[in-house]
Amino acid sequence: MAAVLATRRSRWFVDMALKSLAVAACYYAVGRLGLLGQLVVQGVIVTPVWPPTGVAVACLLVFGVRVWPGIALGSLLVIASLTSPQLGTIITVAGNTAAPLCAYLLLRRVGFRLDVSRLRDGLALVFLGGFGAMLISATAGAVPQVWNGTLDDGEFWSVWLAWWVGDTMGVLLVTPLLLALFLGVVARTPARRWKEAVCLALAALVLVPLAVLSSTSLLFLVFPLLIWAALRFQLAGSMLCALFASVLTTIEANWERGAFLHLSDVEIMVKLQAFNGAAALTALLLSALVIEQRATRRSVQNACKELAELLEHLAAGENPRELADSLAPPGTDVPEKGTPMTGSGTEL
């Protein structure tokens, strides 16, 4: 028995270690990609969208809390690739680890579903997993910059806000997409829908660059695409479109071209973050609402079907007792005629 327990423990440890290393590798790789769109605010490097937070939250939701060492290791590797580790690095790594953990615990607390099949799931991801939990990582990232003299006290809040919004956008844009891919939503798409998906992709490849590259502020052209994707393909389609639009918009913002021409650094950051936030919220919440409404419609259709079958049996003159037995759920006792029914201890 002891040998069996030891074997199970060793297998659990190996499984945890491998998953943590995989999470760390993904965190680092996505972090390096995210840094390609970096902006400098008050001399501090920030990103309008920080994808590793979305990766971390998704990994915790899928694999559980035991992969948190991978998040910490990945965060440390990203910071080490930018600068030599200091005392403040420990605080930043702790914040980058604690924020996704907090998001995971809050989402678990409210019964979050991985398929984001209810509007409440979308709202929970926005307000608990995004806006709320990422306060930790933003604070842990900005405070050490003041301690080591990189930031003045008056510059703290602008950097803190940019850090917080970037981490939040990572959760809102990346986490739902990874959850949809994990659940195999794309693989379950009917073959007849792939033609429409190709049309949507072609439309996105044409309209998104047109909206972003135009100097006349045509960013609103992206939102009909997001609505189309959400109505027809839910999370997988809408979040892919939102992420594509966000990445392309961030690239143009870095180059100060198109819709970001002749704007100051602060104006670029505000405009970019406003667009990213609006796109992410539209795609996520509309998709969740559509999924919930479709589930409700299926429930109503099933209830109508069962009611129609019941009426057909009654019209055919079937014995009500036998009909009740056939329609009752397994294990349910149907009372005999004349048998008193009780409820709350009172005979009816």
Summary of the structure (lengths in Angstrom):
residues: 348
radius of gyration: 25.8
end to end distance: 55.2
largest distance: 87.0
contacts: 1133
relative contact order: 0.09
helix: 78%
strand: 3%
